[in-house]
Amino acid sequence: MKNYFSSNFKLGVLGGGQLGRMLLAETQKFDIYTLILDANANAPCAKICDEFHQGDLLDFDTVYNFGKQVDVLTIEIENINIDALDKLQKEGVTIYPKPANLRIIQNKAHQKVFYHDNEIPTADFSRFTSLEELKHAISNDAVTYPFVWKSARFGYDGNGVKIVRSAADLENLPFGECITEKLIPFKNELAVIVARNTNKETKTYPVVEMEFHPEANQVEYVICPARIDPSVAKKAQEIALKVANTFDFVGLLAVEMFQTENDEILVNEVAPRTHNSGHYSIEASYTNQFEQHIRSILNLPLGNTKSKVAGIMVNLVGAEGYTGDVIYENIEEILKIDGVTPHIYGKKITKPFRKMGHVTIVNEDINKAREIAQQVKETIRVISK
């Protein structure tokens, strides 16, 4: 086995945001030398990695030249230059997740076609090269209201997704490639994180349940374990495994799903990296998602994915009406509560709905944890000076 620990081995990470910051806690634990590339000089990772390189993740030369300096290259964001990764891979750089997987996942239309072609259950959809083509389809009754509109590329955290109920909702949408999906009545939004290494060893984390903010379309609470019937949980894990195996994925794959009103499981989309739905694992699991990501991309034995205790994550996002130097109001109040751990992402400037941190609540009783999560949510505020 290659010696990754306290050695000359170099791990490169494309992206220096909060996911990278939490990954660095694990590379530091293992003493793995880590290089980060990010466009922002003040990125959350900038001050705590071994080497920080500033540059555009979508620029071919920047990504290529960065990748030539490392032994293994991974990501914490999928909006990156895939052509550069293809060239690096041809020249012998080990890249996980694989560029071929990222090329599909980066484009929601390609993702949906992949599910359809591989008999993975997903909502019915249509593809359009432009907003004009979609409007033409509506005028010919090929698409009927209501439906879900999604930008094919660069959507995240509720951006690039909109429920369209009338022609007025089409105004101000981007003109580029998009998909429409049938609006699915669902009971729950669920997620399963799958870890898979190059030996094809595979492990799934417990199914989590996600509660969303109705306006921002961002996750407010992630609840583990999901409060669902065990047979539904088993089905969700089996479908998530099928997705990872069909991709022949290496790394961590977060599979987001809908539980329909008749307990069908439909895949919504995947993220080829550590994910918001797995943050609870830092406090609640035997092996957190960030350590597991390192284990999977370096082909190390995968860790135990079971939870030691029930866990709920509350996202800390910038309060509406506040932009500027951040203040975490009442943080000392939540620190008084047993089982509460805040994670601050190192972003000095807050804006409305910007992800600034999260809080994990652990408790033997999931319902008690959910009560405390509500208390935390109502107590701490992310405001500015």
C-alpha positions in Angstrom: 0.0 0.0 0.0 1.2 3.5 -0.8 2.2 5.6 2.2 -0.1 8.6 2.4 0.7 9.5 6.0 3.5 11.8 7.1 5.0 11.4 3.6 5.7 13.2 0.3 2.3 12.3 -1.0 0.2 15.3 -2.1 -3.6 15.4 -2.2 -5.1 18.2 -4.4 -8.6 19.5 -3.8 -10.5 21.6 -6.3 -12.5 24.1 -4.3 -11.8 25.7 -0.9 -15.2 26.2 0.6 -16.7 24.8 3.8 -16.7 21.2 2.5 -12.9 21.5 1.9 -12.5 23.1 5.3 -14.1 20.1 7.1 -12.1 17.7 4.9 -8.9 19.4 6.0 -9.7 18.5 9.7 -9.4 14.8 8.5 -6.3 15.3 6.4 -4.7 17.0 9.4 -5.7 14.1 11.6 -4.0 11.7 9.2 -1.1 14.1 8.4 -1.8 14.1 4.6 -0.2 17.0 2.7 -3.0 18.9 1.0 -3.1 21.6 -1.7 -6.3 23.6 -2.3 -7.3 25.6 -5.5 -10.0 28.2 -5.2 -10.8 31.6 -6.9 -11.4 33.4 -3.6 -8.3 34.5 -1.6 -10.4 34.5 1.5 -11.9 31.0 0.9 -12.6 29.0 4.2 -9.7 26.7 3.4 -7.1 29.4 2.6 -5.4 29.7 5.9 -5.5 26.1 7.1 -4.2 23.9 4.1 -0.6 23.1 3.5 -0.6 25.0 0.2 -3.3 27.4 -1.1 -3.4 28.3 -4.8 -5.7 31.0 -6.0 -7.3 30.5 -9.4 -10.5 29.9 -11.5 -11.8 26.4 -11.3 -13.4 26.7 -14.7 -10.2 27.8 -16.4 -8.5 24.9 -18.3 -4.9 26.0 -17.8 -5.4 26.8 -14.1 -6.9 23.4 -13.3 -4.4 21.5 -15.5 -1.3 23.2 -13.9 -2.6 22.7 -10.4 -3.4 19.0 -11.1 0.2 18.4 -12.4 1.5 19.2 -8.9 -0.5 16.5 -7.0 -0.6 12.7 -6.8 -4.4 12.4 -6.3 -6.9 15.0 -7.2 -10.4 15.3 -5.7 -13.2 17.9 -5.5 -15.4 19.7 -3.1 -17.5 21.4 -5.8 -18.5 20.0 -9.2 -18.5 23.2 -11.3 -15.0 22.7 -12.6 -13.2 22.4 -15.9 -13.7 18.7 -16.9 -11.5 19.0 -20.1 -8.5 19.7 -17.9 -9.3 16.7 -15.8 -9.5 14.5 -18.9 -6.0 15.6 -20.0 -4.6 15.1 -16.5 -6.1 11.6 -16.2 -4.6 10.7 -19.6 -1.2 11.8 -18.3 -1.4 9.6 -15.2 -2.9 11.8 -12.5 -5.3 9.8 -10.3 -8.6 11.7 -10.1 -11.6 10.7 -8.0 -14.5 11.1 -8.6 -13.7 10.2 -12.2 -14.0 12.9 -14.8 -16.5 10.8 -16.9 -18.8 10.7 -13.9 -18.4 14.4 -13.2 -19.3 15.2 -16.9 -22.6 13.5 -16.5 -23.4 14.8 -13.0 -22.4 18.4 -13.9 -25.3 18.6 -16.3 -28.8 17.8 -14.9 -30.1 16.8 -18.3 -27.3 14.3 -18.8 -28.0 13.0 -15.2 -31.7 12.4 -16.0 -30.9 10.6 -19.2 -28.4 8.4 -17.3 -31.1 7.4 -14.8 -33.6 6.8 -17.6 -31.2 4.7 -19.6 -30.2 2.6 -16.5 -33.7 2.0 -15.2 -33.1 4.1 -12.1 -36.5 5.5 -10.9 -36.8 9.2 -11.4 -39.5 11.8 -12.1 -40.7 12.1 -15.8 -38.8 14.8 -17.5 -38.2 16.7 -20.8 -35.0 18.3 -22.1 -34.8 21.8 -23.8 -31.9 23.5 -25.4 -33.3 26.9 -24.5 -36.1 28.7 -22.7 -37.5 29.6 -26.1 -37.8 25.9 -27.0 -39.6 25.3 -23.7 -42.0 28.2 -24.3 -42.7 26.7 -27.7 -43.5 23.3 -26.2 -45.9 24.9 -23.7 -47.7 26.8 -26.5 -48.2 23.4 -28.3 -49.4 21.7 -25.0 -46.4 19.4 -25.0 -45.6 20.6 -21.5 -48.4 21.6 -19.1 -48.5 23.6 -15.9 -47.5 23.0 -13.1 -44.0 21.6 -13.6 -40.5 21.9 -12.0 -38.0 23.9 -14.1 -34.3 23.2 -13.6 -31.3 24.8 -15.2 -29.1 22.1 -16.7 -25.9 23.6 -15.3 -24.6 25.5 -12.3 -27.7 25.2 -10.0 -27.0 24.8 -6.3 -28.8 25.4 -2.9 -32.1 26.2 -4.5 -30.7 28.3 -7.3 -31.5 27.1 -10.7 -34.7 25.3 -9.6 -38.3 26.8 -9.8 -41.8 25.5 -9.6 -43.6 27.0 -12.7 -47.4 27.3 -12.3 -48.1 29.9 -15.0 -46.5 31.9 -17.8 -45.6 34.6 -15.4 -43.2 32.2 -13.6 -41.2 31.8 -16.7 -40.2 35.5 -16.7 -36.6 36.2 -15.7 -35.5 32.6 -16.0 -32.1 32.0 -17.7 -32.3 31.4 -21.4 -29.9 28.4 -21.5 -30.4 24.6 -21.5 -32.9 23.3 -19.0 -35.1 20.4 -18.1 -38.7 20.2 -16.9 -39.9 17.6 -14.5 -43.4 16.4 -13.5 -44.3 17.9 -10.2 -44.3 15.0 -7.7 -46.5 15.0 -4.6 -44.1 13.6 -2.0 -44.1 12.8 1.7 -40.4 13.2 2.3 -37.2 14.4 0.8 -34.5 11.8 1.7 -30.8 11.3 1.1 -28.4 8.4 1.2 -24.6 8.9 1.1 -22.7 6.0 -0.5 -19.0 5.5 -0.1 -17.1 3.3 -2.7 -13.4 2.7 -3.2 -11.5 1.3 -6.2 -11.7 -2.2 -4.7 -15.5 -1.8 -5.2 -15.9 -2.0 -1.4 -19.2 -0.1 -0.8 -21.0 1.2 2.3 -24.1 3.3 2.7 -24.9 5.7 5.5 -28.4 5.6 7.2 -31.2 7.3 5.3 -31.6 11.0 6.3 -34.7 13.1 6.1 -34.4 16.7 4.9 -36.7 19.6 5.9 -36.5 22.6 3.6 -36.9 26.3 4.1 -40.1 27.1 2.0 -38.8 30.4 0.6 -35.0 29.9 0.1 -35.4 26.2 -1.0 -32.4 25.4 1.2 -32.2 22.5 3.7 -33.0 23.8 7.2 -32.8 20.4 9.1 -31.2 17.1 8.3 -32.6 14.3 10.5 -30.8 11.0 11.0 -32.2 8.5 11.1 -35.1 9.4 8.8 -38.5 8.9 10.5 -39.7 6.5 7.9 -40.7 2.8 7.7 -37.7 0.4 7.7 -38.9 -1.1 4.4 -38.8 2.4 2.7 -35.3 3.0 4.2 -34.1 -0.3 2.8 -35.5 0.6 -0.7 -33.8 4.0 -0.6 -30.4 2.5 0.3 -30.7 -0.2 -2.4 -31.5 2.5 -5.0 -28.6 4.7 -3.9 -26.3 1.6 -4.1 -27.5 0.9 -7.6 -26.8 4.5 -8.7 -23.2 4.3 -7.3 -22.5 0.9 -8.8 -24.0 1.9 -12.2 -21.7 5.0 -12.3 -18.8 2.7 -11.1 -18.3 5.6 -8.8 -15.2 6.1 -6.6 -15.5 8.5 -3.7 -18.6 9.8 -1.8 -21.9 10.0 -3.7 -24.9 11.8 -2.0 -28.1 10.6 -3.6 -31.1 12.8 -3.0 -34.5 11.2 -3.4 -38.3 11.7 -3.0 -40.5 9.4 -1.1 -43.8 9.6 -2.9 -47.2 9.4 -1.4 -47.4 5.6 -2.3 -43.8 5.0 -0.9 -42.1 4.9 -4.2 -38.5 6.1 -4.2 -37.5 8.5 -7.0 -34.0 9.8 -7.5 -33.9 13.6 -7.7 -30.2 14.3 -8.2 -26.8 13.3 -6.9 -23.8 15.2 -5.6 -20.4 13.6 -6.3 -18.8 14.7 -3.1 -19.3 15.3 0.6 -22.7 16.8 1.2 -24.8 18.9 3.5 -26.9 15.9 4.2 -23.9 14.2 5.8 -22.7 16.9 8.2 -24.5 15.3 11.2 -21.9 12.4 10.8 -19.1 14.5 12.4 -20.7 14.1 15.8 -23.1 11.2 15.3 -21.3 8.6 13.2 -18.5 6.2 13.9 -16.8 7.4 10.7 -17.8 10.9 9.5 -18.3 11.6 5.8 -15.1 13.6 5.4 -12.9 10.8 6.7 -14.8 8.3 4.6 -14.2 10.4 1.5 -10.5 10.2 2.1 -10.7 6.5 2.8 -12.6 5.9 -0.5 -10.5 8.0 -2.9 -7.2 6.6 -1.4 -8.6 3.0 -1.6 -8.3 2.5 2.1 -10.7 0.2 4.0 -14.0 2.0 4.5 -15.1 2.9 8.0 -18.2 2.1 10.0 -21.1 4.2 8.7 -23.5 3.4 11.6 -24.6 6.2 13.9 -23.6 6.2 17.6 -26.6 8.4 18.4 -29.4 10.2 16.7 -28.2 13.4 15.0 -29.9 16.5 13.5 -28.1 19.3 11.6 -29.4 22.8 11.5 -28.0 25.0 8.7 -26.8 28.5 9.8 -27.6 30.9 7.0 -27.4 34.7 6.9 -30.5 36.4 8.2 -32.6 38.5 5.8 -31.8 42.2 5.9 -28.1 41.7 7.0 -25.0 42.1 4.8 -21.6 42.7 6.2 -19.1 41.6 8.9 -20.7 38.6 10.5 -22.0 38.3 14.1 -23.3 35.0 15.5 -26.0 36.4 17.9 -26.8 34.2 21.0 -24.2 31.5 20.1 -23.3 31.3 23.8 -26.9 30.5 24.6 -26.9 27.4 22.3 -23.5 26.3 23.8 -25.2 25.9 27.1 -27.4 23.1 25.7 -26.2 19.5 26.0 -25.3 17.8 22.8 -25.1 21.0 20.7 -22.0 21.6 18.6 -21.7 24.7 16.2 -19.5 24.6 13.1 -18.5 28.0 11.8 -17.3 28.0 8.2 -14.8 30.9 8.3 -16.7 33.3 6.0 -16.2 36.8 7.4 -19.1 38.4 5.4 -22.7 37.4 5.8 -25.5 37.9 3.2 -29.1 36.8 3.3 -29.4 33.0 3.0 -25.6 32.6 2.6 -24.5 29.3 4.3 -22.3 30.5 7.2 -22.2 27.3 9.3 -24.2 24.5 10.8 -25.1 23.2 14.3 -25.3 19.5 15.1 -27.6 18.3 17.9 -27.1 14.7 19.2 -29.4 12.9 21.5 -30.5 9.3 22.3 -34.0 10.3 21.4 -34.6 11.6 17.8 -37.7 13.5 18.8 -35.9 15.2 21.7 -33.1 16.1 19.3 -35.7 17.6 16.9 -37.1 19.8 19.7 -33.7 21.0 20.6 -33.0 21.7 16.9 -36.0 24.0 16.8 -34.8 25.8 19.9 -31.4 26.2 18.4 -32.9 27.5 15.1 -35.0 30.1 17.1 -32.1 31.2 19.3 -29.0 31.8 17.1 -29.1 34.4 14.4 -26.5 35.2 11.8 -26.5 39.0 11.5 -24.0 41.7 10.7 -22.5 44.6 12.6 
